[in-house]
Amino acid sequence: MSKCYRLIVLLISLLALACDRVPELPSIQLSKDNPLQFLVVNEGLFTTNTATLSAVYKDGTIYWDVFEPINQRPLGDVAQSITLINGKLFVAINNSRRIEVLDPTTFKSVASLRYNQSGSPRYITPLTNNTALVSDLYGQLVKISTTPPYEVLEYISLPTASSGIEQMVTVRNKVFGAYLNRGIAILDAEKLWIPNMRLIDGLDIPWELGGCQLLVDHHKRVWCTSLLPNGVKLSAIDSQSETIVAEVALSFDRSEPQEGDIIGMPKNNRVDIDPTGQYIYINLYTQSKEEQPLQTLFTIDVDSHKVSKYLELPGVKMMYGMNVSPDGDVFICDCLDYSAQRGYIRQFPKDGGEVRSYKVGVYPNRIFFPPKGGWQ
């Protein structure tokens, strides 16, 4: 048998194995009688154009990819986030330099906002009734229109090209943004002007914490997560006075930790807040019996600042995202140790019931719940 023939056989075998690993696209059948339970943003494998949007319905039906079967094209390369604005879903496609605008009931693309210069869209927050702000990896912010005609309106340079703003939230007509390695940036939503940007410094927000949501509690205070020399800190910012009014520090015990002690924080840490705006959820490492770090969820009362252990996650290898549903259930994204295969969503009911698992796309990073009051 010639070497050439052997090589051809080997290549055909490898191709067959690869094809076996790629599931067929689902046949989508949408029905008003089967309401959507949640959507999942799946990053996909970097540079492979495999980002997807998964949909899970009340009857248990799972469509691991609802975008491509309906729109006859892939979603793009690295889906970063999803935001509901003016009755439409805005999905930031990081490595495709594009924002996809979708109808939330049919998942049909309404518009594709493509950057005509360098950029990497990350997170989106509303500015006015018809505009929004997009954060970016490359020292800029991007202003877009959120009503027809959907388009990119302006590229806004930040003072330092080497550092960008990540997560953002709009409260009291102000945009609060996690400015990496600088603190919390504050901009006026209706009169967006970089020279008028305020900065709350003294907060160490490195890259690994940039993806932590900025949370709004029932007092309309904005909570951010930052590093301490040997721990992590959550700070409450009064959205009117723009000052820090409360802080909760969580120290890591790494010298002689006992079982249950907090010993660190996962690299891809996530936080969220319950529907009432009363309890913050945060994922940390604790000491286990096996002397291995154990991912553990804690809650923090925004008023009393009491920290309580909520849930241990012994079977979760890599939590890549976490969100709390309108009913108070905790949903986490399990990336299976970042091993380039389809991940799972794990649902932990508020009442302590049976944990449910849903197989979705590659590298799930965000769960999005339909608003109880409708899509508008």
C-alpha positions in Angstrom: 0.0 0.0 0.0 1.5 3.3 -1.1 2.1 6.2 1.4 -0.1 8.4 -0.7 -3.0 5.9 -0.5 -2.6 5.6 3.3 -2.6 9.3 3.6 -5.8 9.6 1.6 -7.5 6.9 3.8 -6.3 8.7 6.9 -7.7 12.0 5.7 -11.1 10.5 4.8 -11.3 8.8 8.2 -10.5 12.0 10.1 -13.1 13.9 8.0 -15.7 11.3 8.8 -14.9 11.5 12.5 -15.1 15.3 12.4 -18.5 15.2 10.6 -19.8 12.8 13.2 -19.1 15.5 15.8 -21.1 18.2 14.1 -24.8 17.8 14.8 -27.4 18.5 12.2 -29.2 21.8 12.4 -32.5 21.5 14.1 -35.8 21.8 12.3 -37.5 24.8 14.0 -41.2 24.6 14.8 -42.4 27.6 16.8 -45.8 27.8 18.4 -47.6 30.4 20.5 -48.9 27.5 22.6 -45.4 26.6 23.7 -43.8 29.7 25.2 -40.1 30.4 25.3 -38.5 29.6 28.7 -35.1 31.1 28.0 -32.4 31.9 25.3 -28.7 31.0 25.6 -25.9 33.0 24.0 -23.1 30.5 22.9 -19.8 32.0 22.0 -18.7 29.2 19.8 -15.0 28.3 19.2 -12.9 31.4 18.4 -12.3 32.0 14.6 -14.6 29.1 13.5 -17.8 31.1 13.0 -19.7 28.7 15.3 -21.5 31.2 17.6 -25.1 30.1 18.1 -28.3 31.2 19.9 -30.1 28.3 21.7 -33.8 28.4 22.7 -35.4 26.3 25.4 -39.2 26.1 25.5 -41.7 25.3 28.3 -42.4 21.8 27.1 -38.7 20.9 27.3 -37.9 21.3 23.6 -34.3 22.5 23.0 -33.1 24.1 19.8 -29.4 24.3 20.1 -29.2 26.7 17.2 -32.3 28.8 16.2 -30.5 31.4 14.1 -29.0 29.5 11.2 -32.0 27.3 10.3 -34.2 30.4 10.2 -31.8 32.9 8.5 -29.9 30.4 6.3 -26.5 31.7 7.6 -24.4 31.3 10.7 -24.7 33.8 13.5 -21.0 34.7 13.4 -17.8 34.4 15.3 -18.0 34.7 19.1 -21.4 35.8 20.3 -20.7 38.0 23.3 -24.0 39.3 24.8 -27.7 39.9 24.2 -29.9 42.9 25.1 -33.6 43.6 24.6 -34.2 47.2 23.4 -37.3 48.6 21.8 -38.8 45.1 21.4 -35.8 43.7 19.5 -32.9 41.5 20.5 -29.5 43.0 19.9 -26.7 40.4 19.8 -23.1 41.5 19.9 -20.9 39.3 17.7 -17.5 40.1 19.0 -15.0 38.7 16.4 -17.3 39.5 13.5 -17.5 43.2 14.2 -21.2 43.0 13.9 -24.4 43.5 15.9 -27.3 41.3 14.9 -30.9 42.7 15.4 -33.5 39.9 15.8 -37.2 39.6 16.1 -37.7 38.0 19.6 -40.6 35.8 18.5 -39.4 34.5 15.1 -35.6 34.9 15.5 -35.5 36.4 12.0 -32.7 38.9 11.4 -34.1 42.4 11.2 -30.8 44.1 10.5 -27.0 43.5 10.7 -25.0 46.5 12.0 -21.5 46.0 10.6 -18.5 48.0 11.7 -16.6 49.7 8.9 -13.5 50.1 11.0 -11.6 48.1 13.7 -13.7 47.0 16.6 -14.9 44.2 18.8 -18.5 44.8 20.2 -19.0 43.5 23.7 -22.0 44.8 25.7 -24.9 47.0 24.8 -27.0 49.4 27.0 -29.7 51.9 26.0 -28.9 55.6 25.8 -32.1 57.3 24.6 -35.5 56.1 23.1 -33.8 55.3 19.8 -30.0 55.0 20.5 -27.8 52.6 22.5 -24.1 52.4 23.4 -21.8 49.4 22.6 -18.6 48.7 24.6 -15.6 47.5 22.8 -12.2 45.8 23.3 -10.2 48.5 21.5 -10.4 51.7 23.5 -13.7 52.9 22.0 -17.4 53.1 22.4 -19.9 52.8 19.5 -23.2 54.6 19.3 -26.0 52.8 17.3 -29.6 53.4 16.4 -32.2 51.1 18.0 -35.1 51.9 15.7 -35.2 51.8 11.8 -33.0 52.4 10.0 -30.7 50.4 12.3 -27.2 51.6 11.8 -23.9 52.5 13.4 -24.0 56.2 14.2 -20.6 57.1 15.8 -17.3 55.7 16.8 -16.2 57.3 20.1 -12.5 57.1 21.1 -11.7 56.7 24.8 -8.8 58.6 26.4 -6.6 55.5 26.5 -6.6 53.1 23.5 -5.0 50.3 25.6 -7.9 50.1 28.0 -11.6 49.6 27.3 -15.0 49.6 29.0 -16.7 46.2 29.4 -20.0 45.7 31.2 -22.4 48.7 31.3 -25.7 49.6 32.8 -28.0 52.7 32.4 -29.6 54.1 35.5 -31.2 57.6 36.0 -30.1 58.6 32.4 -26.5 57.8 33.2 -24.3 55.1 31.8 -22.1 53.3 34.3 -19.3 51.2 32.8 -16.5 48.9 34.1 -13.4 50.7 32.8 -10.6 48.1 32.9 -7.8 48.9 35.3 -9.2 52.4 35.9 -12.5 52.1 37.8 -16.1 52.9 37.0 -16.8 55.4 34.2 -20.0 57.5 34.3 -21.4 59.2 31.2 -24.6 61.2 30.6 -26.9 59.1 28.4 -28.6 61.9 26.6 -25.6 64.2 26.2 -22.8 61.7 25.6 -19.5 63.5 25.7 -16.2 61.9 26.6 -14.6 65.1 28.1 -17.5 65.1 30.6 -16.9 61.5 31.7 -16.5 61.0 35.5 -14.4 58.3 37.0 -14.7 56.5 40.3 -11.2 55.3 40.8 -9.6 53.2 43.5 -11.4 50.1 42.2 -9.2 47.4 40.7 -11.2 45.9 37.8 -8.9 43.7 35.7 -9.8 41.8 32.6 -11.1 38.8 34.4 -13.7 40.9 36.2 -14.7 43.0 33.2 -17.4 40.4 32.4 -19.0 40.7 35.8 -22.4 42.5 35.4 -23.0 45.9 37.0 -26.0 45.2 39.1 -28.8 47.6 40.1 -30.5 47.0 43.5 -33.9 48.0 44.7 -32.5 51.4 45.8 -31.2 52.0 42.2 -27.6 51.7 43.5 -25.1 50.3 41.1 -23.0 47.4 42.4 -19.6 46.6 40.9 -17.0 43.8 41.6 -13.3 44.6 42.1 -10.2 42.9 43.4 -8.5 43.3 46.8 -4.9 42.2 47.5 -6.3 39.0 49.0 -9.9 38.9 48.2 -12.8 40.5 46.2 -14.9 43.5 47.0 -18.5 44.5 46.0 -19.1 48.3 46.0 -22.5 50.1 45.9 -22.5 53.4 44.0 -25.3 55.8 44.6 -26.5 56.6 41.1 -27.5 60.2 42.0 -24.4 61.4 44.0 -22.0 59.1 42.0 -20.2 58.1 45.2 -19.5 54.7 46.9 -22.0 54.4 49.7 -21.4 50.7 50.8 -18.9 48.0 50.4 -18.7 44.3 51.2 -15.3 42.6 51.3 -14.8 38.9 50.9 -11.3 37.7 52.0 -9.6 34.6 50.8 -8.1 32.3 53.4 -5.2 30.5 51.6 -2.8 29.9 54.5 -4.5 27.2 56.5 -8.0 27.0 55.1 -10.7 24.8 56.7 -13.5 23.1 54.9 -15.9 25.7 53.6 -13.5 28.6 53.8 -13.4 31.0 50.8 -10.0 30.4 49.1 -10.3 32.2 45.8 -12.3 33.2 42.8 -12.7 31.4 39.4 -11.1 33.2 36.5 -14.4 33.5 34.7 -16.3 34.8 37.6 -20.0 35.8 37.4 -22.4 37.8 39.5 -26.2 38.5 39.3 -29.0 39.9 41.4 -32.4 38.4 42.2 -35.6 39.8 40.7 -36.4 41.8 43.8 -33.0 43.6 43.8 -32.3 42.4 47.3 -29.7 39.6 47.0 -26.6 39.5 45.0 -25.3 36.1 43.8 -21.5 35.6 43.4 -19.4 32.5 42.5 -16.3 31.8 44.5 -14.0 28.9 45.4 -14.2 27.2 48.8 -12.1 24.5 50.4 -13.6 21.0 50.0 -13.0 17.8 51.8 -10.9 16.6 48.9 -8.7 19.6 49.3 -9.6 20.8 45.8 -11.2 24.1 45.0 -15.0 23.8 45.0 -17.1 26.3 43.1 -19.7 27.7 45.5 -22.4 30.3 45.1 -22.9 32.9 47.9 -25.6 35.5 48.4 -25.1 39.0 49.7 -28.0 41.0 51.2 -27.7 44.5 49.7 -29.1 46.1 52.9 -27.6 44.1 55.8 -24.5 43.0 53.8 -24.9 39.5 55.3 -23.0 36.9 53.3 -24.5 33.4 53.1 -23.5 30.2 51.4 -26.2 29.4 48.9 -25.2 26.4 46.8 -22.2 24.1 46.2 -21.4 23.1 42.7 -19.3 19.9 42.9 -20.1 18.7 39.4 -19.5 22.0 37.5 -16.1 22.1 35.9 -16.3 25.6 34.5 -19.0 28.1 35.1 -18.8 30.5 32.1 -22.0 32.4 33.0 -24.7 32.7 35.6 -28.1 34.4 35.6 -31.1 34.4 38.0 -34.5 33.9 36.4 -37.6 36.1 37.1 -38.8 33.3 39.4 -35.6 33.2 41.4 -34.1 30.0 40.0 -30.3 30.0 39.4 -29.1 29.1 35.9 -25.4 28.5 35.2 -23.5 27.9 32.0 -21.3 24.8 32.2 -18.6 24.8 29.5 -17.2 21.4 30.4 -13.7 22.6 31.2 -13.6 24.7 28.0 -13.1 21.6 25.9 -14.6 22.9 22.5 -17.8 20.8 22.8 -21.4 21.7 23.3 -22.0 22.8 26.9 -24.9 22.6 29.3 -27.2 24.9 31.2 -27.8 23.8 34.8 -31.0 25.0 36.4 -31.1 25.1 40.2 -34.7 25.7 41.4 -35.2 28.3 44.1 -37.2 25.7 46.2 -34.3 23.3 46.2 -35.9 20.9 43.7 -34.3 18.6 41.2 -31.5 20.1 39.1 -32.3 20.2 35.4 -29.7 20.2 32.6 -30.1 21.4 29.0 -27.5 20.7 26.2 -27.0 23.8 24.2 -24.2 25.2 21.9 -20.4 25.5 22.3 -19.3 27.7 25.2 -22.6 29.1 26.6 -22.0 32.4 28.4 -25.3 34.0 29.0 -28.9 33.0 29.8 -31.6 35.5 28.7 -35.2 35.3 30.1 -38.2 36.7 28.3 -39.7 39.7 30.2 -42.9 38.8 32.1 -44.6 41.9 30.7 -44.0 41.1 27.1 -41.3 41.9 24.6 -42.0 45.7 24.2 
